[in-house]
Amino acid sequence: MPRGRKRQSRRCPERSRAPLPPRASDIAHCSCGHRVPCSRLAGDASCSRDGMAASGWGRGCDILIFYSPDAEEWCQYLQDLFISCHQVRSQKMRTYRLGPETSFSAQDLWVFRDARCMLVLLSAGLVECFCQPGLLPVLQRAFHPPQRVVRLLCGVQSEDEDFETFFPEWAHWQELTCDDEPETYLAAVRKVISEGKGSWQREARSRGIT
């Protein structure tokens, strides 16, 4: 897209299917040597795939996965992967499915603000959401500070759009690709949670959040 074009005339990429993740049965043992069967996911109380409007959403989420429907298989794969590693499985994990018609509740905003790691599955469908004036301002606040944001390129490349026009701190997000090894995904999430633990706890205490 030419840089001189105004935001309102921006054309987002056509919706395309994100590349398929590895099969759940192919998840290798992580470096900690533990693996949990993928069937465990359906009964894990720390995971929700129904969005934050459902009852039971609380504050202080450790890992929050943002995705659109065209990256749902990657969202499921990453949940399986994280649960397979005991060093990550203990973290409180949530997912948020985003679409053009999404509306945010006050409870959503609390969870966005308190999440310690924001994992953004960057697919064509999610980029379309960035083009929605009603969604972008909330997402700009949600994906801050940038040190807690990790993006996974799911069929979209960083050079496909001038993403800094959406998110000025884009360059400070960690970047992963669909070709990375499972251990790379685990290491990125563990790093963000570890480095942000103290600041997240101090911020929560300052707001009176327990």
SESEMAR-337929 format. One line per 3 residues: number of its first residue (from 1); their letters; for each residue z, y, x of C-alpha. Coordinates in nm, 4 decimals. Layout:
# SESEMAR-337929
NUM) a) Z:Y:X ~ ...
# end
This chain:
# SESEMAR-337929
1) mpr) 0.0000:0.0000:0.0000 ~ -0.0875:0.3425:0.1436 ~ 0.2254:0.5333:0.2377
4) grk) 0.1061:0.8465:0.0585 ~ 0.1193:0.6857:-0.2849 ~ 0.4046:0.7914:-0.5119
7) rqs) 0.6811:0.5458:-0.6018 ~ 0.5887:0.5322:-0.9704 ~ 0.2377:0.4103:-0.8838
10) rrc) 0.3674:0.1394:-0.6499 ~ 0.2166:-0.2033:-0.7142 ~ 0.4466:-0.4924:-0.6453
13) per) 0.3091:-0.8287:-0.5255 ~ 0.1744:-1.0591:-0.7936 ~ 0.4201:-1.3301:-0.8872
16) sra) 0.3616:-1.6402:-0.6767 ~ 0.5564:-1.9583:-0.6344 ~ 0.8028:-1.9571:-0.3465
19) plp) 0.7515:-2.2406:-0.0966 ~ 0.9493:-2.5489:-0.1867 ~ 1.2707:-2.6133:0.0067
22) pra) 1.3462:-2.9470:0.1712 ~ 1.4507:-3.2186:-0.0713 ~ 1.8235:-3.2291:-0.1367
25) sdi) 1.8256:-3.5864:-0.0087 ~ 1.6942:-3.4605:0.3256 ~ 1.9938:-3.2345:0.3966
28) ahc) 2.1212:-3.3423:0.7347 ~ 2.4829:-3.3516:0.8373 ~ 2.5898:-3.0089:0.9502
31) scg) 2.7498:-2.9542:1.2891 ~ 3.0949:-3.0118:1.1443 ~ 2.9933:-3.3724:1.0703
34) hrv) 3.0514:-3.3687:0.6938 ~ 2.8130:-3.4233:0.4062 ~ 2.8892:-3.4206:0.0356
37) pcs) 2.6525:-3.5880:-0.2150 ~ 2.4464:-3.3326:-0.4047 ~ 2.5798:-3.4681:-0.7349
40) rla) 2.9078:-3.2980:-0.6422 ~ 2.7490:-2.9614:-0.7217 ~ 2.7425:-3.0054:-1.0981
43) gda) 3.1186:-3.0454:-1.1133 ~ 3.2179:-2.7918:-0.8504 ~ 3.4295:-2.5248:-1.0165
46) scs) 3.3428:-2.2645:-0.7541 ~ 2.9713:-2.2611:-0.8424 ~ 2.7985:-2.1057:-1.1410
49) rdg) 2.4250:-2.0996:-1.2060 ~ 2.4460:-1.9223:-1.5429 ~ 2.4822:-1.5665:-1.4180
52) maa) 2.7882:-1.3487:-1.4114 ~ 2.7945:-1.2739:-1.7804 ~ 2.9432:-1.6180:-1.8387
55) sgw) 3.3191:-1.6498:-1.8731 ~ 3.5170:-1.7433:-1.5671 ~ 3.3700:-1.4882:-1.3298
58) grg) 3.6385:-1.3382:-1.1150 ~ 3.6597:-1.0949:-0.8285 ~ 3.6604:-1.1657:-0.4579
61) cdi) 3.3494:-1.3852:-0.4295 ~ 3.2772:-1.5086:-0.0753 ~ 2.9062:-1.5959:-0.1057
64) lif) 2.6838:-1.4387:-0.3693 ~ 2.3239:-1.5640:-0.3905 ~ 2.0736:-1.3271:-0.5532
67) ysp) 1.7526:-1.4933:-0.6713 ~ 1.4777:-1.4749:-0.9315 ~ 1.3444:-1.7727:-1.1309
70) dae) 1.0594:-1.8381:-0.8860 ~ 1.3172:-1.9122:-0.6125 ~ 1.5485:-2.1261:-0.8242
73) ewc) 1.4811:-2.4419:-0.6220 ~ 1.5801:-2.2606:-0.3032 ~ 1.8965:-2.1387:-0.4717
76) qyl) 1.9852:-2.4958:-0.5672 ~ 1.9022:-2.6255:-0.2198 ~ 2.1239:-2.3659:-0.0498
79) qdl) 2.4146:-2.4443:-0.2813 ~ 2.3784:-2.8129:-0.1959 ~ 2.3596:-2.7276:0.1724
82) fis) 2.6663:-2.5052:0.1699 ~ 2.8682:-2.7641:-0.0190 ~ 2.7622:-3.0239:0.2377
85) chq) 2.9474:-2.8378:0.5150 ~ 3.3256:-2.8317:0.4943 ~ 3.3412:-2.5015:0.6861
88) vrs) 3.1454:-2.3315:0.4073 ~ 3.2419:-2.5508:0.1113 ~ 3.5870:-2.3922:0.0979
91) qkm) 3.4323:-2.0514:0.0264 ~ 3.3996:-1.9250:-0.3293 ~ 3.0282:-1.9290:-0.4116
94) rty) 2.8415:-1.7657:-0.7003 ~ 2.4789:-1.7119:-0.7944 ~ 2.3078:-1.4303:-0.9810
97) rlg) 1.9655:-1.4817:-1.1359 ~ 1.7798:-1.1524:-1.1572 ~ 1.4807:-1.0704:-1.3770
100) pet) 1.3034:-0.7551:-1.4994 ~ 1.5048:-0.7614:-1.8226 ~ 1.8429:-0.7996:-1.6500
103) sfs) 2.1182:-0.5574:-1.7480 ~ 2.4342:-0.5226:-1.5439 ~ 2.7862:-0.5348:-1.6844
106) aqd) 3.0962:-0.3710:-1.5411 ~ 3.2174:-0.7162:-1.4376 ~ 2.8932:-0.7718:-1.2460
109) lwv) 2.9496:-0.4536:-1.0482 ~ 3.3007:-0.5631:-0.9511 ~ 3.1703:-0.8934:-0.8180
112) frd) 2.8858:-0.7225:-0.6311 ~ 3.1281:-0.4851:-0.4646 ~ 3.3764:-0.7521:-0.3590
115) arc) 3.1351:-1.0219:-0.2339 ~ 3.1731:-1.0883:0.1377 ~ 2.8206:-1.2237:0.1938
118) mlv) 2.5165:-1.1265:-0.0119 ~ 2.2368:-1.3820:0.0318 ~ 1.9121:-1.2383:-0.1072
121) lls) 1.6288:-1.4869:-0.1746 ~ 1.3319:-1.2567:-0.1294 ~ 1.0554:-1.3936:-0.3514
124) agl) 0.7733:-1.2145:-0.5326 ~ 0.9766:-1.2241:-0.8528 ~ 1.2715:-1.0505:-0.6895
127) vec) 1.0474:-0.7834:-0.5386 ~ 0.9211:-0.7088:-0.8894 ~ 1.2828:-0.6351:-0.9842
130) fcq) 1.3035:-0.3827:-0.7003 ~ 1.0235:-0.1939:-0.8760 ~ 1.2290:-0.1535:-1.1945
133) pgl) 1.3894:0.1945:-1.2027 ~ 1.6766:0.0632:-1.4123 ~ 1.7669:-0.2081:-1.1608
136) lpv) 1.7020:-0.0549:-0.8193 ~ 1.9932:0.1961:-0.8059 ~ 2.2456:-0.0782:-0.8833
139) lqr) 2.0926:-0.3099:-0.6257 ~ 2.0987:-0.0344:-0.3644 ~ 2.4738:-0.0046:-0.4155
142) afh) 2.5204:-0.3816:-0.4335 ~ 2.3464:-0.4439:-0.1003 ~ 2.5861:-0.2214:0.0915
145) ppq) 2.7226:-0.2300:0.3529 ~ 2.4145:-0.3872:0.5144 ~ 2.6219:-0.5962:0.7557
148) rvv) 2.7076:-0.8353:0.4721 ~ 2.3471:-0.8829:0.3533 ~ 2.1261:-1.1750:0.4581
151) rll) 1.7698:-1.2035:0.3307 ~ 1.5748:-1.5278:0.3137 ~ 1.1991:-1.4779:0.2965
154) cgv) 1.0714:-1.7021:0.0149 ~ 0.6963:-1.6475:0.0062 ~ 0.7280:-1.2758:0.0869
157) qse) 0.6955:-1.1255:0.4330 ~ 0.8773:-0.8156:0.5531 ~ 0.5461:-0.6434:0.6197
160) ded) 0.4187:-0.7045:0.2645 ~ 0.5988:-0.3942:0.1409 ~ 0.7631:-0.0886:0.2892
163) fet) 1.1026:-0.2244:0.1904 ~ 1.2864:0.0653:0.3515 ~ 1.1656:0.2816:0.0625
166) ffp) 1.3761:0.0559:-0.1606 ~ 1.6655:-0.0018:0.0797 ~ 1.7041:0.2510:0.3652
169) ewa) 1.9359:0.0083:0.5486 ~ 1.6817:-0.2754:0.5322 ~ 1.6540:-0.3016:0.9119
172) hwq) 2.0247:-0.3873:0.9357 ~ 2.0017:-0.6924:0.7085 ~ 1.9923:-1.0302:0.8773
175) elt) 1.6635:-1.2128:0.8207 ~ 1.6000:-1.5842:0.7694 ~ 1.2798:-1.7701:0.6863
178) cdd) 1.1959:-2.0869:0.4973 ~ 1.1076:-2.2486:0.8307 ~ 1.4567:-2.2096:0.9769
181) epe) 1.6779:-2.5121:1.0285 ~ 1.9641:-2.5797:0.7827 ~ 2.2181:-2.5061:1.0556
184) tyl) 2.0668:-2.1575:1.0910 ~ 2.1424:-2.0839:0.7246 ~ 2.4983:-2.2117:0.7640
187) aav) 2.5563:-2.0143:1.0836 ~ 2.4302:-1.6897:0.9294 ~ 2.6630:-1.7163:0.6302
190) rkv) 2.9629:-1.8179:0.8419 ~ 2.9001:-1.5241:1.0765 ~ 2.8886:-1.2664:0.7962
193) ise) 3.2021:-1.4018:0.6299 ~ 3.3920:-1.4214:0.9586 ~ 3.3003:-1.0720:1.0740
196) gkg) 3.3664:-0.9110:0.7369 ~ 3.6893:-1.0904:0.6498 ~ 3.9305:-0.8226:0.7679
199) swq) 3.7397:-0.5260:0.6270 ~ 3.6900:-0.7012:0.2929 ~ 4.0614:-0.7784:0.2631
202) rea) 4.1615:-0.4208:0.3532 ~ 3.9194:-0.2805:0.0997 ~ 4.0476:-0.5148:-0.1703
205) rsr) 4.4091:-0.4142:-0.1012 ~ 4.3201:-0.0450:-0.1137 ~ 4.1810:-0.0990:-0.4661
208) git) 4.4805:-0.3023:-0.5745 ~ 4.2685:-0.6194:-0.6012 ~ 4.4429:-0.9472:-0.5309
# end
